[in-house]
Amino acid sequence: MSKEVISAVSHSYELATYSTPELRGLFNDWMREIEKEILVFLTGREKVDPDEVASYFKLNRESVLFILGKLAREGKIEMQAWGPRKNSRKRK
């Protein structure tokens, strides 16, 4: 799937009201599949950095955070946050 589509996940939800039922269905199907794949990736791992997930699935960090947040809200995963990273790089 194109990186542009993936990186626009949250924007796509915003635009969903303007799309056709067919496109909304396709997007929802894709979301269910990527969520399943991410859950498989997380299985057996105690901690995973969102950047690791993003790199593995070739998604941008914001898309991964959106999907992980959705999974956490649904009670499928647990998310934790820590203070600022040492030697953190600026994110765009």
C-alpha positions as semicolon CSV with decimal commas, in nm:
position;residue;x (nm);y (nm);z (nm)
1;M;0,000;0,000;0,000
2;S;0,123;0,343;-0,076
3;K;0,305;0,532;0,193
4;E;0,091;0,837;0,117
5;V;-0,230;0,652;0,202
6;I;-0,081;0,513;0,520
7;S;0,056;0,846;0,641
8;A;-0,283;1,008;0,595
9;V;-0,475;0,777;0,829
10;S;-0,609;1,046;1,060
11;H;-0,677;1,281;0,771
12;S;-0,863;0,999;0,596
13;Y;-1,094;0,958;0,893
14;E;-1,168;1,329;0,875
15;L;-1,249;1,301;0,505
16;A;-1,452;0,983;0,547
17;T;-1,774;1,180;0,564
18;Y;-1,709;1,296;0,208
19;S;-1,611;0,958;0,064
20;T;-1,832;0,691;-0,086
21;P;-1,952;0,394;0,121
22;E;-1,730;0,172;-0,095
23;L;-1,415;0,374;-0,012
24;R;-1,503;0,384;0,359
25;G;-1,548;0,006;0,350
26;L;-1,212;-0,046;0,180
27;F;-1,038;0,182;0,428
28;N;-1,200;0,003;0,723
29;D;-1,098;-0,335;0,576
30;W;-0,740;-0,211;0,545
31;M;-0,742;-0,078;0,902
32;R;-0,863;-0,413;1,038
33;E;-0,586;-0,594;0,849
34;I;-0,303;-0,362;0,958
35;E;-0,431;-0,377;1,317
36;K;-0,419;-0,760;1,304
37;E;-0,067;-0,751;1,162
38;I;0,049;-0,507;1,431
39;L;-0,106;-0,723;1,705
40;V;0,084;-1,025;1,569
41;F;0,404;-0,819;1,564
42;L;0,350;-0,715;1,927
43;T;0,276;-1,068;2,048
44;G;0,542;-1,192;2,289
45;R;0,709;-0,854;2,321
46;E;0,697;-0,678;2,655
47;K;0,790;-0,334;2,521
48;V;0,809;-0,195;2,170
49;D;0,903;0,153;2,060
50;P;0,660;0,307;1,807
51;D;0,959;0,381;1,582
52;E;1,034;0,007;1,570
53;V;0,675;-0,065;1,461
54;A;0,688;0,216;1,206
55;S;1,014;0,088;1,061
56;Y;0,893;-0,272;1,040
57;F;0,567;-0,182;0,864
58;K;0,720;0,104;0,663
59;L;0,472;0,351;0,811
60;N;0,541;0,691;0,956
61;R;0,544;0,738;1,332
62;E;0,222;0,942;1,339
63;S;0,029;0,666;1,160
64;V;0,162;0,405;1,400
65;L;0,075;0,619;1,702
66;F;-0,277;0,662;1,566
67;I;-0,320;0,285;1,519
68;L;-0,161;0,200;1,856
69;G;-0,383;0,457;2,026
70;K;-0,689;0,302;1,865
71;L;-0,584;-0,046;1,975
72;A;-0,526;0,084;2,329
73;R;-0,868;0,255;2,342
74;E;-1,023;-0,075;2,236
75;G;-0,837;-0,254;2,518
76;K;-0,633;-0,469;2,279
77;I;-0,295;-0,337;2,395
78;E;-0,154;-0,134;2,680
79;M;0,039;0,184;2,608
80;Q;0,281;0,366;2,835
81;A;0,469;0,690;2,801
82;W;0,801;0,803;2,942
83;G;0,963;1,142;2,974
84;P;1,164;1,302;2,696
85;R;1,428;1,085;2,535
86;K;1,791;1,158;2,600
87;N;1,961;1,264;2,280
88;S;1,618;1,292;2,121
89;R;1,604;1,413;1,767
90;K;1,352;1,670;1,656
91;R;1,049;1,525;1,482
92;K;0,881;1,700;1,196
